[in-house]
């Protein structure tokens, strides 16, 4: 099995060193682990988003990748039987394409996830920011919020900066329950065209199993969306636990692999941002 969404303690909301995650990966029999620490470059969120280096919080726009790559290289030496990859999860905003492109061009990542975590610099995946989100977005109405989210998803794919899009229907976590059925109806009506665009951009889709740990019956995205993506022509699918602590590493990957097997797809593996095991 392979886990392509892992947050070591470089992510400020995670715990557990790269070495501790690798030891856990060996313990549970993973073949590959790809670290995808958070990179959230929105300057409007600079007082919230940080990267942790040696236990100290550093600005996102600092030289933290030097320590990150050094820790990953040390893990490769210490765990020679485990494939250890250097990845990153980028918080995308259409106004940050230049900043993100420059960052990615300067660092030799094996795999890059793109994620729409915020709208108008308010995080839609954080319970702590839910009241701010409600104040700003409830008045706009469910249709407008769904349209805005998928506008940014489409923009992320169109930027061609990312290998895969993370947790495509993450709105299920906090945002969808805020609205009536019009949000879901609008999202469902937009998905086919958005997924066709994602496929045409050459961007893949992640199957993120973190939802299963929170009691959901299906991962992000749910099975019907995965089928829509496959039918739309998406060729690359990865599996990831989105673990933020070693104890959660690999959880649910068997479910994700079974879902993909049902679609005739194997989880892709990346080297130097090139995917293998294509459909």
N, C-alpha and C positions, 0 to 999 in steps of 0.2 A: 504494500500500500504506500501511497505517497500523500503527504500533507503539504499543500502549497499555500497555506494561509496561517502563519504562525507569528505571534507577537512576543518577542523576548522583552526584557526590561528596558531596552532602548525606548520602547513605546511607554509614554508616561502613565498609561492606564494599565500596564502589565506588570507581572512579577515573574521572576525566574530568569537566570542568565542563559545565554546561548549554550553554554556547556551543560547546564542542567536540562535544558530541552533536548539536547542531543542524547544525553544519557537516558532520558525517558523514551526517546525514539527507538533506541537500541533495545530497551527493555520490552517495548510493546511490539517490536518486529517491523517497524517502518523501514522501507527501502530508501526513501528520500524524504528530506525535510527542507522546506524553503522558508526562510525567515522573511517576513514582510512587515517590517516595522513601519509605523505611521510616518508619513510625510505630509503635513498639513500646512501648505505655504500661504494661506490667506492672511495678509497683513492685518486685516480687521479682527483676526482671532489670535494675534500674537501674544496677548496676555493670558490666553487659555491653553494654546497648543505649545508643547515643548517636547524636547527629546532628552532622555536621561542618559548620561554618560558617567560611568563610575559612581553611580549613586547621586549625581548632581544634575539638576535640570539645566538644559542649555537651550538657547533659542533655536528654532527650526532652521533659520538661516545662519547656521554656524558650521564648523568643520566636523560635526559629529560623524559623518560617513567614514572618516579615517579610522576612528575607533571601531566602528561597526564592521567594516571589512576586515580589520585586524582580528577581531574576535571570531569572525566566521572562519578566517584562515586558520586560526589556532584550533578551532573545533575540527576542521578537516584533518589536521595532523593528529589530533587526539583520538578521533573516531574514524579510522581509515576504512572501515567496512560500511560506513554510512555515507550516502551522497548528501552533502550539505551545500545548499544553494543560497545565494545572496539575492534577495528580492526586496520589494518595497510596495507598500499600499499608499497610493497617492490620493489625497482628497482633492477632487476636481471641481473647478469653477471655470466657466467659460472665459472669464477675464484674466485667468492665470496661465494661459497656454504658453506664453513666452517664458515665464518663470519656471514652469514645470519642464518644458523642453530643454532649457539650459541646464537645469539640475540633472536630468536624465542623461544628457550628453556628456556630462563630466564624470559619471560613475558607471562602472562595468557591471550592472545588474544582470542576473540571469533571467529574471522574471519580474514583470511590473503589472500590478493590479491597479485599476482605476476605479474610484468609488465616488458616488455623489453622497457625501455625508452631510452637507449643509446647503441650505437655500438662503440667499441674502445674508450669509455669514452666521446663520443660526443653525445649530446642529439638529438634524431630524432623527438622529440615532441615540440621543442622550436624554435620559429621564430628567437630568438636572436642568436641561434647557427647554423642557416641554412647555412650561408656562410662557416663556418668551415666544416660542413657536406659536402657541395658541393666540397670544395677543396680536401677533403680526399677521397670521395666515388664516385664522378662522373667518375673518371678515371677507376674505377674498373668495371663499366658497370652494366646495370640493372639486368642481371641474377645473378651476383655475390652478389649484395646487397640484392636481394630478398632471395637468398639461405642463406646468412648470418643471416638475420633477423629470418627466420624460423628455422635455426639451433639453435639459442638462445631460441626461443619459445619452441622447442622440448626439449632442455636441461632444461628449467625451469620446464616443466611438469615432466620430468624424475627425477628431484631432489626430487619430492614429498614433497617439502617444503610448497606448496601453496594449498589453498582450491579452488581457481579459478584463471584463467588468465584474466587480465584486458584488455579491448579495443583491441581485437585480431588483428584487421586490422587498427590499429592507423596509419599505414604508409599512409593511404589515406589523412591524414591531410596535410603533407608537402612533404613527400618523393616521393610518387607515381607521383605527377605532375612534378617532375624533370626529369623523364625518358620517353622514348617512350613506346609503347605497350608491349615491351618485358618484362618489369617489371611485369605488370599485368598478362601476360601469364605465366610467371614463377611462380608467387605467386599462381595463380589458379591451376597450375599443381602440386604444392607441398601441397596444403591444404588437399586433401583427406588423404594422408598418415600421415600428421602431426596430423590431428584431430583424426585419428584412434589411434595414439600413445597417444594423450591426454586422450582419453577415457580409454585406457588400463591402464594408470597411475592413474586413479581415480580422475583426476583433473577436476574441473568444468570450465564453461565459463561464463563470465560476459556479460550482455547486458548493454552497457554504452550509456546513452542518451545525452551525451554532444555534440555529432555531430549535433543533432537536433537544439540545441541553436545556432549553427554556420551556419545554413541554409542548412545543408545536409538533404536529403530526408529520410535517414535511419541512425540508430544508429551504433555504433561499437559493434560487427560486423554486417554487413548488413544481410538481411533476408536469402539470399541464403546460406551464410556461417553458419548461425544458423541451417538451415535445414541439411546441410552437417554434422554439429556437432551432431545433434540428430540422423541422420542416421548412423553415425560412432559409436554411442553408448555412447556419453556423456550423463550423467544422471543428473548432477547438473548445474542449470543455476540461476544466481542472476541478480537483476536489480539495477542499480545505476545511479545517476545523475552526478557524478563526480563534484559536486558543490564545488566551492571555495569561495562562499559567500552565506549568508542565502537566498537572493532573488532568487537564482537558485535552491534551494533545491526542490527535487521532480519533477522538470520539465521533461516532456517526459516519466515519469514512466508508464502512462496509455498506451502509444504507445508500450513500451517494454512488458508490461503485455499482451497486445492484440497479439503481435507477438508470444509470448510463448504459449498463449492459442491456437493459430492456429496450434501449433505443439503438442498440448496435454500435455503441461508442465506448472506447477505452479512455480513461483519464490521460490527458496529455502530460508529457514531461518536457521540461525546457532546459536548454543549454544556451547560454549567451543570447537569450531572447528568441531562440528558434525552437519551435515546437516539434515534438515527435508524436508518434501514435495518432496520426490524423485519420479521419474517417475515410 
